[in-house]
Amino acid sequence: MIIVTGAAGFIGSYLIQSLNQDNFNAIIAVDKFDDDEKNKNLVGSKIKEKVDRDIFLSWLDKNYETVEFIFHIGARTDTTELDTSLLNKLNTQYTKDIWTRCCKYQIPLVYASSAATYGLGEMGYDDNEQQISKLKPLNPYGQSKQDFDVWALDQKEKPFFWAGLKFFNVYGPNEYHKGRMASVIWHAYNQIKKTGKMKLFKSHNAAYKDGEQMRDFVYVKDVAEVCMFLMHHRKNSGIYNLGSGKARTFLDLTKAVFKALNKPEDIEFIETPADIRDKYQYFTEANMEKLRKIGYSTTFSSLETGVNDYVQRYLISYSKT
């Protein structure tokens, strides 16, 4: 059996679909399952059993002999969350509890870290494990992920295979329930459909023109591909970046959405809220060399290809239902 935590969420639910496509159908889906909108993400997926997050650890203690692999994708992912005790409980300590059991029961583990650990990127975006303890996240969410990464690297006892994935700006199907935490592509699609235009933040950094702030946007299909590769690879444990490896501007992204909708471009620039200006990232780009060196050779989707696929095959279809 393969366990996926955060199973009803954005990345977790898409990963389950990918596993099903490769005929992995004995899936143990772990989540709270208390959100009807999120639960729609699992409609049609082949799942052996759903396990509530709060009882999962005790479930694992009883069923570990039948578990082949764990993808721990679940987390409190709201980057505006300020309750550090909640973040420690759901992100840091919960992952420690899973890690400890993976060591004890000899279960390989892939867990979700985050590019939020890089903060403003003062040290670049290299997944060099010698530098990870020096990173300075900008918010409690990023810190909760950082705390676990540092703890994991410091452990003498580790699962026989493990990988932490620093997700960059993931977008794609199954994120509609995320509201304001959904990707810019999702927001652009809905804003353009409603108003015919898209509002972007002005730049408050002289090095970047309006709309030319840059992010590493990565399609969720590519994220699932990397997860599947690691499940089969099961060697070269460590922490890895997971982005496209190519930073693109918000203007590029917005133009791609307009093109996918076959609508004329109409872009307006608005002030960046004062309360986030000093923590606003103007550039992120994953160095993907480390993952490539262990044998991952699949090409990542270009922003234009990913956006067009997402809009044409998913967002338009979803808005009609």
HELIX and SHEET records of a PDB file:
HELIX    1   1 PHE A   10  GLN A   21  1                                  12    
HELIX    2   2 ASP A   36  ASN A   39  1                                   4    
HELIX    3   3 LYS A   40  LEU A   42  5                                   3    
HELIX    4   4 ARG A   53  ILE A   55  5                                   3    
HELIX    5   5 PHE A   56  ASN A   63  1                                   8    
HELIX    6   6 TYR A   64  THR A   66  5                                   3    
HELIX    7   7 THR A   84  LEU A   87  1                                   4    
HELIX    8   8 ASN A   88  GLN A   93  3                                   6    
HELIX    9   9 TYR A   94  TYR A  105  1                                  12    
HELIX   10  10 ALA A  115  TYR A  118  5                                   4    
HELIX   11  11 ILE A  132  LYS A  134  5                                   3    
HELIX   12  12 PRO A  140  ASP A  154  1                                  15    
HELIX   13  13 TYR A  176  MET A  181  5                                   6    
HELIX   14  14 VAL A  184  THR A  195  1                                  12    
HELIX   15  15 VAL A  220  HIS A  233  1                                  14    
HELIX   16  16 PHE A  250  LEU A  261  1                                  12    
HELIX   17  17 ALA A  274  ARG A  277  1                                   4    
HELIX   18  18 GLU A  289  LYS A  293  1                                   5    
HELIX   19  19 LEU A  303  TYR A  310  1                                   8    
HELIX   20  20 VAL A  311  LEU A  315  3                                   5    
HELIX   21  21 ILE A  316  LYS A  320  1                                   5    
SHEET    1   A 7 GLU A  49  ASP A  52  0                                        
SHEET    2   A 7 ILE A  27  ASP A  31  1                                        
SHEET    3   A 7 ILE A   2  THR A   5  1                                        
SHEET    4   A 7 PHE A  69  HIS A  72  1                                        
SHEET    5   A 7 LEU A 109  SER A 114  1                                        
SHEET    6   A 7 TRP A 162  PHE A 167  1                                        
SHEET    7   A 7 GLY A 238  LEU A 242  1                                        
SHEET    1   B 2 ASN A 169  TYR A 171  0                                        
SHEET    2   B 2 PHE A 217  TYR A 219  1                                        
SHEET    1   C 2 MET A 198  PHE A 201  0                                        
SHEET    2   C 2 ILE A 267  ILE A 270  1                                        
SHEET    1   D 2 MET A 214  ARG A 215  0                                        
SHEET    2   D 2 ARG A 248  THR A 249 -1                                        
END                                                                             
